[in-house]
Amino acid sequence: MTDARRRWRFVWSVTVWWVLLALALWLLGKTLDQPTSLAACAGSAALLVAGGEVGDGLRRRLRARRRGP
């Protein structure tokens, strides 16, 4: 897979996770009768997705370091 295709695949993957998580948070808030806005849920989802991607990157880096050069 080329770098450009890998990059687009990553962008689409993160975007889909962000949208799904934002909708899930919004629907959960509506279900629990909490005052939620879709914008606030989208912001929270962005932070959660960013944290997850950073954690995944660290996990991959540590795994590669353990395997050795």
N, C-alpha and C positions, 0 to 999 in steps of 0.2 A: 504494500500500500504506500502511495506517495505521501510526502509530508503535507501537501495541500489537502488531500482526501482525509488524512488522519486529523488534521486541524478542523475541517468542517464537521467530521463525525463527532469530535469532542464538543464543538460549539452546539451542535444540534442536541447532543445528549444532555448537556448541562441545561440548555434552554427547556427541553421537555421536562426534566426533573424539577426545574424551577416553577414552571407553570403548574404541573401536577401538585407540587407541594403547596403552592400558594392557594390553589383551589381547595385542597384538602383542609388547610388551616381555616380558610374562609367558611367552608361548609361546616366544619367542626364548631366554629364560633357561632354560626347561625343555629346549629342544632342545640347548643348549650345556652342559647339566648344571651350571648355576650355581645356587647356593642363592638362590632368589628367592621372595618372597611377593607375593601379588596386591596387598596394601596398599602395599608399597614401589613396585611398578610403577605403581600408580594415582597415588601421589604424584609420581613422576618424570614421568608423563604429564601431570599437572596443570601442572607447571612448564614442560614443553615446549609445551603448548597455550597457556599464558599468555604465554610468550615469543613464540610465533608470532603471537598476536593483537596484542601490543604492536608487534611489527615491522610487521605489516600496517597497523596504525593510523598508524604513522610514515610508511610508504611512501605511504599515501593522502594524508596531510597534506602531505607534500613535493610530491607530484604536483599537488595543488590549488594550492599556493603558486606552483609554476612556471607554471601556467596563468594566474595573475594574478587580480585581483579581478573 
